[in-house]
Structure formats: C-alpha cells, structure tokens
Amino acid sequence: MQTLSDPFDPRAFESLFAFWRDAGVELSFEDEPQDRRQQLKPRLEVAASRPAAVVSPQAPDLADAVAAARTLAAEAHTLEALETAIAAFDGCPLRYGGARRAVFSRGRPDAEVMVIGEAPDADDDAQGAPFVGPAGQLLDRMLAAAGLSERVFITHTVFWSPPGNRPPSPLEQAVCEPFLERAVSLVRPKVLLLLGVASAKSVLKCSEGILTLRGKWRERRFEDSALTLPALPTLPPAFLLRQPQAKKKAWADLLSLADRLDPKAQVALQTER
C-alpha cells in the first residue's frame, strides 16, 4: 500500500473524499468551495516551529457507562423493552459517530441459536436490523441450507454502526455488553454462533485470531442468568464475500452447530451435500 507523505498531494484529498463518501457524508456547510490547502499550510508551518506538547485525551468513564447500561438492561423484562432501553442509552460513543439509529435484533425470540455478529454495517444502519445487506443475505442462505433459518436470533456485540464500517473497539463492546447479556437471559438459547474475531474475543474473553478460534467449541458463562452456553466462533459473512474459498470452512462450522442441536439432521445434510 502506497503512503502519501505530502498532505498537499491531490491523491491524499481524493482518498479523504472517498472516505467521506463511504462514511455517508452527503452535505457541505459552505456555499462556495474553499482551498483548504492554503488555509492549512500556514498552520502546519507554525505548528512545526513549536515544541511538541503531550496531550492526554479525556476518555469516557467506562465504569459509569457500564453501570448505567446494566441498570437499564436489568429493568427490561421483554425483548421489546430491551430494544427500547438500548435506543435510549446514551453511554456508547458509537451513538455519536454518525449512526442513524440503534440496531438490535431480528429472528425468533425463543431461538435455539443466538447468532452474534461484530457490529451493524451501513446497510443495517439504514434499515434498522442486523445483517440485511449482502453479508446478511449470504448468512441467511447459509442458515437456510443448514436448516437453521427458523431457529435463530441475530444480534451484534454493539448496537450502533461504527464509522467507516470499522470493527468495534473493546471499550464500545464493554459498554454494550450488559444489553447483550440481558438478551441472552431473555432468549435463553441453547448455543451461540459467533461471527468474526471481534465477536469471539468479546464474548469468550480470549485473544486468539479467528483462524485459530473458528470451528472449536468453547463455553461462556453468563452470571446474570446463571447460563453456561456452548459457543462456536466462525468466519463472518463479509469475509466470505471477499474470500469465497473460505466458505467451505464456514459451512463445516454450521454442520458442527447443526450436529450439536440434532445429530440426525446433520447426517442428512452431509448426505445432501
């Protein structure tokens, strides 16, 4: 990847404009175009002549945000009430990063399988439901092929779309975790399917990469509900769109999950394939 060291290189501006476009920027706040290069250059020259200063940014109070989330989550006795609580929660930084709305879930409220992705993407943010874009369509086809379409509840580790479709940070996931734990308590699934490394690391409290984690069953205990659930990490559908050759591995993981739920059905699926 080529690095552009000159801030006035036209390619640097083209890259920035492309980022803004992909991030959903649609409005300009100036009536006439401005040459920002001429405005920026004197400031850069002045800044370069000054000694560097150490800046300590004010981090959000994680403990207070988590405590507020836990209180709201505990007061939600239905999935509908939990969705309302999430929408009202103002302690997650992602809420102020450009997301249109909170994106909570879709699927059966009494599902046997809880599918947990990393974060809503731009399509989810636009439509208000998780996994509704191309990656979600692939996920739905795979779940249908494994006989799981009517047995899943789908959500994410965070409930607002990160800017630029980046992965959620551990801090953002920690703030949203009480809501995810409450969802587990209300749905009471039999197994968890974790899509992607950010989901697996957050739920399982581990540090391995997804290629090491995928296909291997682990357990997660949820203290609030006293549930200990088997969890299976696998490759996220967005990755499979970029790397179609990896679909075979993801399919093997789904067969493992189907076998966990119903061994006889898994034998039939293998025969059909």
Steps between C-alpha positions, in 0.01 A plus 500: 500500500647839398537762775441862405733711713419835331173638649454715187519207257168495306482127556481558875196719452341247266550230762344721769200580282452130426506426873236767567285363217520144634426627852174652372590871495248668272496867601736795474489795739655760270321682219817520292798261475798594715868427434579329830859446395574874517328524839678196639857571388572801730359307797723203424805725476421670832432166670829358372691789662355428845616229743276198508248494782380193681122475475299272726156457345211465739379141473137419568425366848464133419383397846215754504389409147499127575312556826234705319468234230468228760223687680304557181548141388385356834177700481414352158281191545423445132701526180284793395579682824868419453498646150340817638763520775782465248354775282483731802853424623746785448815348651650336191734720294375338180168673545671827410718373216248551222264205552138570409346275764554209737490160329400218735378170358292285271383139524311281744469620861519136617782396266726204566793678333612855578711637214726782619677716243758769560313825422227636272626611159370783283216285359389401849513863609286606205235230551506464878566125520817287518642317198268634231756593232701268272680340796168439671350349187789255485451419868131433442576264211750308707264473797224380268725237346585374850133489598541776758298788353213467748722424797711816532504834678749740339670795670841668542750577775423873454183668380618800301688491170869600542626773264633362174379148586806451722497226768366604841756577770521300825379808688193532278426131544543520878247782522244302298569165666229530771237526225638197320505301825139599566402386151655161577300486824174576321549275197674217689652335193667161501812607309681815383637551148766773505567669167847649475798558723364810675187309600694194613752700704229705670268213588765240590749742662788360297778638281547248218438579135192376317691241295612343828160530670265397219345157512597439863230485764548702817276606787386833641336539839254786543486593866172691492303205362718219640521361147807323366471472123710326236631751248639442151708772332496507121595720207277806448296515179665828391833315497347218297386749237862612462645150527248255348744211532452519879129415476583129536641566849198705603269229368686238706443719806126520430487122465670472839238731648214305339649181640508655846129571477390183318756234398259320266428817302872559454546157340223580252658834413837340429331243278324774300827690450 
